[in-house]
Amino acid sequence: MSRRARFAAALAVVTLGATIAATIPAQAAGSTLKDAAAQSGRYFGTAIAGFKLSDSTYSSIANREFNMITAENEMKMDATEPSQNNFNFSSGDQILNWAVQNGKRVRGHALAWHSQQPSWMQGMSGSALRSAMLNHVTKVAEHYKGKVYAWDVVNEAFDDSNGGRRDSNLQRTGNDWIEAAFKAARAADPNAKLCYNDYNTDNWTWAKTQGVYNMVKDFKARGVPIDCVGFQSHFNAQSAYNSNYRTTLSSFAALGVEVQITELDIEGSGSQQADTYRRVVEDCLAVKACTGITVWGVRDSDSWRSYGTPLLFDNNGGKKAAYTSVLNALNAADPTDPTTDPTQDPTDDPTQDPTDDPTDDPTDPETTNPPDPTGKCSAALTIVNSWPGGYQATVTVKAGSSSINGWRVTLPSSVNTNNLWNGVLSGGVVTNAPYNGSVGAGQSTTFGFVGNGSAPGAGNLTCA
Ligand code: 9MR
């Protein structure tokens, strides 16, 4: 090529580059899960089985799509302490090193658990077991000090149905075993986020969810070091996704902890599965403190429940409808707004889902149902949750026998808030937002707020 031709070619490349740059929108859509999630400051992760990293289909998808890695089994108690006080980190380190070499972060899983205990621990009890557990937490967290983003310090410690603790050898060492494990983990690695992780804690009305919620609330009130709660979110017919999942995430977030979706898989196929995945992602995106999502494996064939085809890639590594749906939902997220309260996001709009109504929860004694309205509208205030120094409230505004086009609700005079959504607050009166003023006859909409100080009593407010 002559010098002139080379120059012309180079100019063409530069011009083309400038044209492309000019047509890319300010916020380009991510073409991988990790890039799409990063647009709102979140991560997208997967569980990795170390022995599969030599499978190039597996490792190339994992590397391309995910930026948070959980060892599926390799950092558990049986793997890391096969005989007492004799630690083996080779499998865990293999995964950690792969993650670090590929620019990914790691969620540690799991320091203390009733399951997958090494055989020497299974038969132990009392103070010997308590010491052995604390030694394990300390030594493993010290080994990975500064290298993991978060630890599942305690896994699955709650009973499946009654809202209390699960019986286990660890539980029988005393009810304070969980907080003892958290304190040991904090001492060993002060910079790792310390999480409590469990399954069947996704549905806000379930006793197990409330049991864990009350524990976290108590830990926060007493200064037990806890930074995050992991929602495993294994969804299937027995434990189905419910639209109150968003309430669960935002309610925990309001306690001042980060919330993470840690082991997501959704049994099913096609558009039904894709739609549920979308809703889970949207729920996380609606809660500022929901910092990331991890799916429990790469391809369906990698899943612990492969018969349920619950993941985002098929057995051949092809992208499923669920993948596209997750990618699109992540790309639709608002970029992070550092000025908003991390515990509550104004885009968290319970009115988008008519079934997501905390006043429907008959098990929650703090909720009341709006009375049958006789006038233009009625309003009922519900305390969704409260904590020392604050609370979260929802107000349901219901139209009377005719439809309404705009509403005004007077808050109790004790309310002090600087974080209200789905309404406009002025001088103690909330008027509708531009998008939720029209309410059909007998229909309702809601607004919510986080209040400072003590919560007002639940009950009816003036609506006009
Ligand atoms: O996916 C893990 C599977 O390979 C193991 O056989 C199983 C043994 O307990 O653990 C699976 O992972 C679990 C996770 O550690 C905790 N939550 C439930 C997960 C699925 O069982």
Residues whose N, C-alpha, C, O or C-beta is under 5 A from the ligand:
A	BS01	9MR	E72 W304
